Structure formats: structure tokens, C-alpha cells
Amino acid sequence: MVKRSPMRRYAPLPRRSVTTIKATSDFRAVYAEVDRRSEGRCEWEDHEHPSLSPGPAFAVRCGWRATDHHHTQKPRRSRHTAALIIHLCRHHHARCDWPYARGRASIVAMMDGRFSCMILTSADKFAWQRAYVAATRPGDDGRP
């Protein structure tokens, strides 16, 4: 007789947990609110474009159709509010995963429905972090 473990499961596990199934309507409501705010357009605002920026308060919004919801903070299940989600086009959403050497997109939620969007370029993420610390705290090179 073969001894079986009490932990063995013969039925396959469900693809989604009961908790996520119950929260589906809440997620859809938040996504609908983000869709209304964005009006179906990408919410990326370009503050750095030299030919389009006559002054520091001028921002150009991306004109492409928004297709993806991007969570600005992780984990997304516990921080799922409209103030922390931005509606992006496919290009800007993909750029959030680019390496820093190519120009990675960084988005910070300002908590009032606005977002600070920027392209970060450096050799790697640690070089960018050291440069940021050196710029914000003079005399500190950012190393522990």
C-alpha cells in the first residue's frame, strides 16, 4: 500500500481565488472612473519636449488612444484607487518596463488626479539613484 501525503490535492486549483472574484466589481468600478477621467486618451503629459514647451508650466498631453491601466504603486491589489492609476497608450505603458539605458518611463501619482511623468536615462537604475541622491542632498553620494 502506497502511503499518501495529506497535503496532496487531486483536483486542480482554480485560476482565480475567491477573494479576487469577489473584488471584481470593485476593480471594474475604479477602472471605469479612470476611463471617465482620461476620456479615452493617454494621460501622459510631456513636460520636457523642447520644441513644444514655451514655459515651465506648459505640458503637452499624448494624443493616442489609452489602452492600458498602469498602477503607480505596488502591490496593486491593496492600492487600487483611481488616484494611483493612470490610463496610458500602449507605447507609454511598455516604456515603463524599458531599461534605463534606453529611457525608462517613470510615473509618480500626485494624489489629486494628476501625475508627474518623466523619462529616466542612465547606465542602470543604481547610477540614476546615485545621481538623484547627489542632486537632492548635496555632499551625500547615495552609498550606504
N, CA, C and O atoms as a DFTB+ gen file, in Angstrom:
576 C
 N C O
     1  1       0.833      -1.172       0.000
     2  2       0.000       0.000       0.000
     3  2       0.889       1.250       0.000
     4  3       1.834       1.354       0.782
     5  1       0.569       2.190      -0.886
     6  2       1.338       3.413      -1.009
     7  2       0.793       4.440      -0.023
     8  3      -0.403       4.730       0.009
     9  1       1.703       4.978       0.775
    10  2       1.292       5.977       1.746
    11  2       1.211       7.338       1.059
    12  3       2.182       7.769       0.438
    13  1       0.093       8.009       1.156
    14  2      -0.128       9.304       0.510
    15  2      -0.018      10.430       1.530
    16  3      -0.358      10.271       2.703
    17  1       0.457      11.542       1.060
    18  2       0.566      12.729       1.904
    19  2      -0.815      13.352       2.093
    20  3      -1.593      13.392       1.140
    21  1      -1.146      13.840       3.294
    22  2      -2.446      14.500       3.479
    23  2      -2.520      15.839       2.732
    24  3      -3.608      16.390       2.566
    25  1      -1.396      16.355       2.290
    26  2      -1.364      17.633       1.582
    27  2      -1.602      17.476       0.083
    28  3      -1.743      18.473      -0.626
    29  1      -1.647      16.247      -0.406
    30  2      -1.813      16.038      -1.838
    31  2      -3.213      16.461      -2.263
    32  3      -4.201      16.173      -1.587
    33  1      -3.273      17.145      -3.388
    34  2      -4.550      17.629      -3.902
    35  2      -4.772      17.001      -5.275
    36  3      -3.917      17.097      -6.156
    37  1      -5.897      16.374      -5.445
    38  2      -6.164      15.696      -6.706
    39  2      -6.951      16.561      -7.677
    40  3      -6.894      16.346      -8.888
    41  1      -7.683      17.534      -7.159
    42  2      -8.440      18.429      -8.031
    43  2      -7.561      19.635      -8.378
    44  3      -6.805      20.099      -7.525
    45  1      -7.640      20.146      -9.591
    46  2      -6.825      21.318      -9.940
    47  2      -7.301      22.554      -9.184
    48  3      -8.486      22.714      -8.892
    49  1      -6.354      23.409      -8.881
    50  2      -6.688      24.658      -8.186
    51  2      -7.390      25.613      -9.144
    52  3      -7.124      25.588     -10.345
    53  1      -8.276      26.449      -8.629
    54  2      -8.947      27.425      -9.507
    55  2      -7.946      28.459     -10.003
    56  3      -6.957      28.739      -9.325
    57  1      -8.192      29.028     -11.176
    58  2      -7.281      30.014     -11.753
    59  2      -7.320      31.327     -10.988
    60  3      -6.317      32.038     -10.935
    61  1      -8.454      31.658     -10.399
    62  2      -8.594      32.881      -9.609
    63  2      -9.136      32.519      -8.239
    64  3      -9.986      31.638      -8.113
    65  1      -8.648      33.194      -7.220
    66  2      -9.112      32.907      -5.868
    67  2     -10.499      33.497      -5.645
    68  3     -10.957      34.340      -6.416
    69  1     -11.150      33.054      -4.600
    70  2     -12.480      33.551      -4.256
    71  2     -12.414      35.039      -3.926
    72  3     -13.336      35.789      -4.246
    73  1     -11.324      35.468      -3.284
    74  2     -11.152      36.880      -2.930
    75  2     -11.111      37.769      -4.172
    76  3     -11.760      38.814      -4.200
    77  1     -10.365      37.375      -5.189
    78  2     -10.286      38.194      -6.404
    79  2     -11.599      38.170      -7.181
    80  3     -11.958      39.159      -7.819
    81  1     -12.305      37.066      -7.133
    82  2     -13.598      37.002      -7.815
    83  2     -14.592      37.951      -7.148
    84  3     -15.359      38.626      -7.835
    85  1     -14.584      38.009      -5.804
    86  2     -15.482      38.911      -5.078
    87  2     -15.137      40.376      -5.333
    88  3     -16.028      41.225      -5.337
    89  1     -13.846      40.688      -5.547
    90  2     -13.407      42.080      -5.716
    91  2     -13.514      42.569      -7.159
    92  3     -13.192      43.724      -7.433
    93  1     -13.954      41.726      -8.078
    94  2     -14.012      42.094      -9.492
    95  2     -14.871      43.326      -9.739
    96  3     -14.483      44.195     -10.520
    97  1     -16.019      43.419      -9.099
    98  2     -16.892      44.575      -9.333
    99  2     -16.252      45.859      -8.817
   100  3     -16.417      46.915      -9.428
   101  1     -15.522      45.787      -7.698
   102  2     -14.821      46.968      -7.186
   103  2     -13.734      47.421      -8.158
   104  3     -13.578      48.617      -8.405
   105  1     -12.983      46.465      -8.708
   106  2     -11.928      46.801      -9.666
   107  2     -12.524      47.450     -10.905
   108  3     -11.998      48.444     -11.404
   109  1     -13.616      46.892     -11.399
   110  2     -14.249      47.449     -12.599
   111  2     -14.754      48.862     -12.353
   112  3     -14.680      49.702     -13.250
   113  1     -15.264      49.142     -11.162
   114  2     -15.750      50.487     -10.835
   115  2     -14.604      51.494     -10.830
   116  3     -14.759      52.612     -11.322
   117  1     -13.459      51.106     -10.278
   118  2     -12.299      52.008     -10.254
   119  2     -11.781      52.231     -11.674
   120  3     -11.463      53.362     -12.044
   121  1     -11.695      51.171     -12.470
   122  2     -11.250      51.324     -13.859
   123  2     -12.211      52.208     -14.652
   124  3     -11.768      52.993     -15.491
   125  1     -13.516      52.097     -14.403
   126  2     -14.496      52.953     -15.090
   127  2     -14.285      54.422     -14.707
   128  3     -14.413      55.306     -15.553
   129  1     -13.964      54.681     -13.445
   130  2     -13.696      56.051     -13.001
   131  2     -12.447      56.611     -13.689
   132  3     -12.428      57.773     -14.093
   133  1     -11.406      55.782     -13.822
   134  2     -10.185      56.207     -14.513
   135  2     -10.483      56.473     -15.991
   136  3      -9.964      57.432     -16.560
   137  1     -11.311      55.635     -16.614
   138  2     -11.691      55.822     -18.014
   139  2     -12.438      57.135     -18.220
   140  3     -12.207      57.830     -19.209
   141  1     -13.334      57.480     -17.292
   142  2     -14.057      58.757     -17.390
   143  2     -13.103      59.939     -17.251
   144  3     -13.221      60.928     -17.974
   145  1     -12.160      59.832     -16.319
   146  2     -11.210      60.920     -16.107
   147  2     -10.331      61.141     -17.341
   148  3     -10.056      62.282     -17.711
   149  1      -9.895      60.060     -17.973
   150  2      -8.971      60.172     -19.101
   151  2      -9.676      60.485     -20.417
   152  3      -9.034      60.928     -21.370
   153  1     -10.984      60.263     -20.483
   154  2     -11.772      60.452     -21.702
   155  2     -11.251      59.603     -22.862
   156  3     -11.383      59.980     -24.026
   157  1     -10.660      58.458     -22.534
   158  2     -10.180      57.532     -23.552
   159  2      -8.844      57.888     -24.169
   160  3      -8.380      57.199     -25.077
   161  1      -8.203      58.972     -23.685
   162  2      -6.899      59.395     -24.207
   163  2      -5.805      59.102     -23.198
   164  3      -6.045      59.079     -21.991
   165  1      -4.608      58.880     -23.703
   166  2      -3.451      58.639     -22.849
   167  2      -3.231      59.849     -21.940
   168  3      -3.295      60.989     -22.400
   169  1      -2.974      59.605     -20.655
   170  2      -2.800      60.683     -19.682
   171  2      -1.350      61.128     -19.519
   172  3      -1.055      61.947     -18.649
   173  1      -0.442      60.604     -20.340
   174  2       0.964      61.013     -20.274
   175  2       1.079      62.473     -20.673
   176  3       0.583      62.877     -21.725
   177  1       1.738      63.270     -19.827
   178  2       1.974      64.680     -20.133
   179  2       3.466      64.901     -20.290
   180  3       4.250      64.597     -19.391
   181  1       3.851      65.435     -21.447
   182  2       5.260      65.673     -21.768
   183  2       5.632      67.088     -21.347
   184  3       5.179      68.062     -21.949
   185  1       6.460      67.197     -20.310
   186  2       6.914      68.500     -19.817
   187  2       8.276      68.872     -20.383
   188  3       8.719      70.013     -20.246
   189  1       8.936      67.918     -21.014
   190  2      10.327      68.106     -21.406
   191  2      10.530      68.351     -22.893
   192  3      11.660      68.593     -23.317
   193  1       9.486      68.298     -23.692
   194  2       9.651      68.398     -25.139
   195  2      10.126      69.809     -25.497
   196  3       9.375      70.762     -25.291
   197  1      11.357      69.980     -26.031
   198  2      11.919      71.314     -26.222
   199  2      11.198      72.174     -27.262
   200  3      11.117      73.392     -27.103
   201  1      10.675      71.555     -28.322
   202  2      10.063      72.366     -29.372
   203  2       8.636      72.785     -29.040
   204  3       8.106      73.709     -29.657
   205  1       8.007      72.118     -28.073
   206  2       6.620      72.406     -27.753
   207  2       6.447      73.151     -26.431
   208  3       5.330      73.537     -26.086
   209  1       7.513      73.355     -25.699
   210  2       7.386      73.876     -24.355
   211  2       7.822      75.330     -24.267
   212  3       9.015      75.589     -24.114
   213  1       6.900      76.295     -24.357
   214  2       7.264      77.701     -24.271
   215  2       7.573      78.160     -22.854
   216  3       8.236      79.183     -22.679
   217  1       7.122      77.448     -21.854
   218  2       7.366      77.858     -20.482
   219  2       7.337      76.669     -19.546
   220  3       6.972      75.569     -19.961
   221  1       7.714      76.864     -18.294
   222  2       7.780      75.738     -17.359
   223  2       6.412      75.158     -16.986
   224  3       6.336      74.000     -16.578
   225  1       5.333      75.935     -17.117
   226  2       4.013      75.446     -16.723
   227  2       3.272      74.797     -17.883
   228  3       2.126      74.376     -17.725
   229  1       3.906      74.709     -19.039
   230  2       3.261      74.180     -20.235
   231  2       3.496      72.679     -20.332
   232  3       4.631      72.222     -20.199
   233  1       2.439      71.907     -20.562
   234  2       2.562      70.461     -20.719
   235  2       1.745      70.027     -21.922
   236  3       0.645      70.530     -22.151
   237  1       2.290      69.086     -22.694
   238  2       1.615      68.551     -23.870
   239  2       1.156      67.137     -23.545
   240  3       1.962      66.288     -23.164
   241  1      -0.144      66.887     -23.697
   242  2      -0.698      65.563     -23.408
   243  2      -0.608      64.688     -24.650
   244  3      -0.831      65.155     -25.767
   245  1      -0.284      63.425     -24.447
   246  2      -0.220      62.454     -25.542
   247  2      -1.603      62.337     -26.179
   248  3      -2.609      62.309     -25.471
   249  1      -1.660      62.270     -27.481
   250  2      -2.935      62.232     -28.173
   251  2      -3.414      60.846     -28.554
   252  3      -4.482      60.714     -29.153
   253  1      -2.654      59.802     -28.224
   254  2      -3.031      58.444     -28.608
   255  2      -4.153      57.909     -27.725
   256  3      -4.385      58.398     -26.619
   257  1      -4.847      56.884     -28.243
   258  2      -5.927      56.236     -27.500
   259  2      -5.339      55.438     -26.339
   260  3      -4.375      54.695     -26.523
   261  1      -5.908      55.586     -25.158
   262  2      -5.451      54.856     -23.979
   263  2      -5.978      53.430     -24.020
   264  3      -7.163      53.205     -24.266
   265  1      -5.092      52.470     -23.780
   266  2      -5.490      51.064     -23.810
   267  2      -5.168      50.333     -22.515
   268  3      -5.779      49.303     -22.233
   269  1      -4.225      50.834     -21.716
   270  2      -3.751      50.109     -20.535
   271  2      -3.891      50.954     -19.278
   272  3      -3.689      52.168     -19.304
   273  1      -4.239      50.298     -18.179
   274  2      -4.262      50.941     -16.872
   275  2      -2.944      50.605     -16.173
   276  3      -2.583      49.434     -16.052
   277  1      -2.228      51.633     -15.713
   278  2      -0.932      51.421     -15.062
   279  2      -1.037      51.820     -13.595
   280  3      -1.438      52.940     -13.278
   281  1      -0.677      50.903     -12.700
   282  2      -0.673      51.180     -11.269
   283  2       0.667      51.831     -10.918
   284  3       1.723      51.268     -11.205
   285  1       0.630      53.002     -10.304
   286  2       1.863      53.718      -9.986
   287  2       2.528      53.188      -8.731
   288  3       3.705      53.465      -8.500
   289  1       1.806      52.433      -7.914
   290  2       2.381      51.849      -6.706
   291  2       2.029      50.377      -6.632
   292  3       0.949      49.961      -7.051
   293  1       2.950      49.596      -6.097
   294  2       2.730      48.170      -5.902
   295  2       2.531      47.930      -4.413
   296  3       3.019      48.746      -3.632
   297  1       1.864      46.894      -3.957
   298  2       1.116      45.908      -4.728
   299  2      -0.218      46.472      -5.196
   300  3      -0.841      47.277      -4.504
   301  1      -0.639      46.052      -6.352
   302  2      -1.803      46.668      -6.971
   303  2      -3.121      46.281      -6.302
   304  3      -4.088      47.038      -6.385
   305  1      -3.183      45.145      -5.655
   306  2      -4.427      44.715      -5.009
   307  2      -4.774      45.604      -3.816
   308  3      -5.946      45.911      -3.601
   309  1      -3.786      46.015      -3.049
   310  2      -4.078      46.808      -1.855
   311  2      -4.087      48.311      -2.122
   312  3      -4.575      49.078      -1.292
   313  1      -3.562      48.737      -3.252
   314  2      -3.529      50.159      -3.588
   315  2      -4.286      50.407      -4.890
   316  3      -3.743      50.977      -5.836
   317  1      -5.509      49.984      -4.924
   318  2      -6.316      50.080      -6.138
   319  2      -7.318      51.217      -5.999
   320  3      -8.498      50.992      -5.726
   321  1      -6.832      52.442      -6.190
   322  2      -7.710      53.613      -6.174
   323  2      -7.461      54.401      -7.458
   324  3      -6.397      54.286      -8.066
   325  1      -8.430      55.187      -7.862
   326  2      -8.314      55.944      -9.115
   327  2      -7.175      56.957      -9.055
   328  3      -6.588      57.285     -10.087
   329  1      -6.854      57.456      -7.861
   330  2      -5.769      58.434      -7.732
   331  2      -4.399      57.816      -7.979
   332  3      -3.442      58.545      -8.238
   333  1      -4.279      56.494      -7.906
   334  2      -2.992      55.819      -8.094
   335  2      -2.901      55.073      -9.425
   336  3      -1.918      54.372      -9.668
   337  1      -3.916      55.212     -10.294
   338  2      -3.926      54.501     -11.576
   339  2      -3.985      55.524     -12.700
   340  3      -4.807      56.440     -12.677
   341  1      -3.101      55.359     -13.687
   342  2      -3.063      56.247     -14.848
   343  2      -3.427      55.437     -16.092
   344  3      -3.054      54.269     -16.207
   345  1      -4.148      56.052     -17.011
   346  2      -4.578      55.408     -18.255
   347  2      -3.556      55.780     -19.337
   348  3      -3.381      56.959     -19.643
   349  1      -2.884      54.780     -19.915
   350  2      -1.792      55.019     -20.861
   351  2      -2.032      54.341     -22.197
   352  3      -2.761      53.354     -22.296
   353  1      -1.394      54.901     -23.234
   354  2      -1.376      54.231     -24.543
   355  2      -0.386      53.068     -24.456
   356  3       0.371      52.952     -23.492
   357  1      -0.405      52.224     -25.462
   358  2       0.445      51.032     -25.462
   359  2       1.935      51.401     -25.399
   360  3       2.706      50.742     -24.701
   361  1       2.338      52.444     -26.119
   362  2       3.748      52.848     -26.153
   363  2       4.243      53.295     -24.777
   364  3       5.281      52.825     -24.312
   365  1       3.516      54.189     -24.131
   366  2       3.968      54.689     -22.829
   367  2       3.897      53.618     -21.746
   368  3       4.717      53.619     -20.829
   369  1       2.929      52.703     -21.836
   370  2       2.856      51.629     -20.847
   371  2       4.025      50.658     -21.025
   372  3       4.589      50.191     -20.036
   373  1       4.391      50.352     -22.255
   374  2       5.533      49.473     -22.496
   375  2       6.830      50.130     -22.048
   376  3       7.756      49.452     -21.601
   377  1       6.894      51.442     -22.168
   378  2       8.113      52.174     -21.815
   379  2       8.381      52.150     -20.303
   380  3       9.503      52.421     -19.875
   381  1       7.383      51.836     -19.508
   382  2       7.572      51.717     -18.053
   383  2       8.460      50.526     -17.694
   384  3       8.973      50.466     -16.577
   385  1       8.653      49.575     -18.615
   386  2       9.496      48.402     -18.375
   387  2      10.805      48.444     -19.154
   388  3      11.587      47.496     -19.081
   389  1      11.060      49.502     -19.885
   390  2      12.304      49.604     -20.646
   391  2      13.498      49.709     -19.701
   392  3      13.350      50.154     -18.562
   393  1      14.680      49.302     -20.165
   394  2      15.881      49.513     -19.347
   395  2      16.221      51.004     -19.272
   396  3      15.854      51.779     -20.155
   397  1      16.919      51.389     -18.219
   398  2      17.266      52.798     -18.030
   399  2      18.163      53.320     -19.147
   400  3      18.119      54.511     -19.457
   401  1      18.969      52.465     -19.754
   402  2      19.857      52.900     -20.841
   403  2      19.062      53.360     -22.063
   404  3      19.527      54.225     -22.805
   405  1      17.882      52.801     -22.283
   406  2      17.033      53.202     -23.416
   407  2      16.114      54.368     -23.086
   408  3      15.605      55.028     -23.992
   409  1      15.895      54.630     -21.805
   410  2      15.000      55.699     -21.387
   411  2      13.721      55.142     -20.794
   412  3      12.718      54.995     -21.493
   413  1      13.751      54.837     -19.525
   414  2      12.613      54.233     -18.832
   415  2      11.614      55.307     -18.399
   416  3      12.009      56.376     -17.933
   417  1      10.331      55.022     -18.555
   418  2       9.287      55.948     -18.120
   419  2       9.051      55.781     -16.623
   420  3       8.958      54.664     -16.113
   421  1       8.956      56.904     -15.936
   422  2       8.668      56.897     -14.515
   423  2       7.449      57.775     -14.276
   424  3       7.378      58.900     -14.770
   425  1       6.489      57.257     -13.513
   426  2       5.246      57.983     -13.253
   427  2       5.027      58.022     -11.746
   428  3       5.061      56.991     -11.074
   429  1       4.802      59.226     -11.226
   430  2       4.540      59.410      -9.803
   431  2       3.158      60.034      -9.652
   432  3       2.864      61.052     -10.278
   433  1       2.310      59.428      -8.823
   434  2       0.970      59.967      -8.576
   435  2       1.071      61.128      -7.599
   436  3       1.734      61.026      -6.567
   437  1       0.406      62.237      -7.931
   438  2       0.414      63.414      -7.066
   439  2      -0.769      63.406      -6.097
   440  3      -0.937      64.355      -5.330
   441  1      -1.591      62.355      -6.116
   442  2      -2.707      62.114      -5.209
   443  2      -3.894      63.064      -5.389
   444  3      -4.809      63.050      -4.565
   445  1      -3.907      63.885      -6.437
   446  2      -5.069      64.729      -6.694
   447  2      -5.589      64.515      -8.112
   448  3      -6.240      65.388      -8.685
   449  1      -5.291      63.337      -8.672
   450  2      -5.714      63.030     -10.030
   451  2      -4.705      63.450     -11.077
   452  3      -4.932      63.242     -12.269
   453  1      -3.583      64.042     -10.655
   454  2      -2.523      64.428     -11.588
   455  2      -1.338      63.492     -11.402
   456  3      -1.186      62.846     -10.365
   457  1      -0.499      63.436     -12.439
   458  2       0.652      62.550     -12.405
   459  2       1.877      63.286     -12.918
   460  3       1.772      64.125     -13.813
   461  1       3.039      62.977     -12.355
   462  2       4.298      63.515     -12.829
   463  2       4.947      62.442     -13.691
   464  3       5.315      61.381     -13.187
   465  1       5.090      62.710     -14.987
   466  2       5.634      61.740     -15.940
   467  2       7.007      62.212     -16.395
   468  3       7.182      63.381     -16.740
   469  1       7.988      61.302     -16.396
   470  2       9.322      61.663     -16.854
   471  2      10.021      60.446     -17.445
   472  3       9.672      59.303     -17.151
   473  1      11.011      60.715     -18.280
   474  2      11.847      59.667     -18.857
   475  2      13.183      59.703     -18.122
   476  3      13.844      60.740     -18.079
   477  1      13.578      58.571     -17.547
   478  2      14.835      58.475     -16.815
   479  2      15.856      57.766     -17.696
   480  3      15.594      56.680     -18.211
   481  1      17.016      58.384     -17.864
   482  2      18.071      57.804     -18.688
   483  2      19.354      57.755     -17.873
   484  3      19.798      58.775     -17.347
   485  1      19.949      56.575     -17.767
   486  2      21.247      56.397     -17.106
   487  2      21.789      55.030     -17.492
   488  3      21.130      54.266     -18.198
   489  1      22.986      54.731     -17.026
   490  2      23.595      53.439     -17.356
   491  2      22.773      52.295     -16.762
   492  3      22.572      51.277     -17.423
   493  1      22.301      52.448     -15.535
   494  2      21.433      51.474     -14.882
   495  2      20.663      52.171     -13.770
   496  3      20.860      53.363     -13.535
   497  1      19.787      51.443     -13.081
   498  2      18.947      52.094     -12.081
   499  2      19.752      52.584     -10.880
   500  3      19.362      53.555     -10.231
   501  1      20.864      51.929     -10.579
   502  2      21.660      52.354      -9.430
   503  2      22.397      53.653      -9.730
   504  3      22.549      54.492      -8.843
   505  1      22.858      53.833     -10.974
   506  2      23.503      55.090     -11.361
   507  2      22.496      56.233     -11.296
   508  3      22.836      57.338     -10.875
   509  1      21.256      55.969     -11.714
   510  2      20.236      57.013     -11.653
   511  2      19.923      57.376     -10.207
   512  3      19.774      58.554      -9.882
   513  1      19.821      56.364      -9.331
   514  2      19.528      56.626      -7.923
   515  2      20.645      57.427      -7.269
   516  3      20.370      58.330      -6.479
   517  1      21.906      57.113      -7.584
   518  2      23.027      57.884      -7.021
   519  2      22.990      59.324      -7.507
   520  3      23.252      60.244      -6.732
   521  1      22.669      59.535      -8.783
   522  2      22.595      60.894      -9.317
   523  2      21.442      61.665      -8.671
   524  3      21.572      62.859      -8.404
   525  1      20.322      60.995      -8.419
   526  2      19.177      61.650      -7.790
   527  2      19.516      62.070      -6.357
   528  3      19.207      63.186      -5.940
   529  1      20.151      61.171      -5.614
   530  2      20.519      61.491      -4.227
   531  2      21.534      62.624      -4.202
   532  3      21.442      63.512      -3.355
   533  1      22.501      62.609      -5.118
   534  2      23.511      63.681      -5.172
   535  2      22.868      65.030      -5.507
   536  3      23.317      66.067      -5.018
   537  1      21.824      65.024      -6.336
   538  2      21.171      66.280      -6.711
   539  2      20.270      66.798      -5.603
   540  3      20.135      68.009      -5.431
   541  1      19.655      65.897      -4.851
   542  2      18.714      66.335      -3.815
   543  2      19.376      66.532      -2.461
   544  3      18.877      67.302      -1.641
   545  1      20.496      65.850      -2.208
   546  2      21.211      66.012      -0.934
   547  2      22.688      66.265      -1.216
   548  3      23.463      65.312      -1.298
   549  1      23.092      67.507      -1.365
   550  2      24.496      67.809      -1.652
   551  2      25.420      67.258      -0.564
   552  3      25.130      67.359       0.628
   553  1      26.536      66.674      -1.001
   554  2      27.501      66.097      -0.071
   555  2      27.277      64.639       0.216
   556  3      28.132      64.006       0.834
   557  1      26.155      64.072      -0.209
   558  2      25.851      62.663       0.003
   559  2      25.935      61.953      -1.336
   560  3      25.234      62.326      -2.277
   561  1      26.798      60.916      -1.440
   562  2      26.959      60.237      -2.733
   563  2      25.951      59.110      -2.929
   564  3      25.980      58.447      -3.966
   565  1      25.062      58.871      -1.969
   566  2      23.999      57.887      -2.134
   567  2      24.392      56.472      -1.786
   568  3      23.602      55.551      -1.993
   569  1      25.594      56.268      -1.260
   570  2      26.023      54.922      -0.889
   571  2      25.818      54.717       0.607
   572  3      25.960      55.658       1.388
   573  1      25.487      53.507       1.005
   574  2      25.245      53.244       2.443
   575  2      26.492      53.342       3.284
   576  3      26.435      53.146       4.498
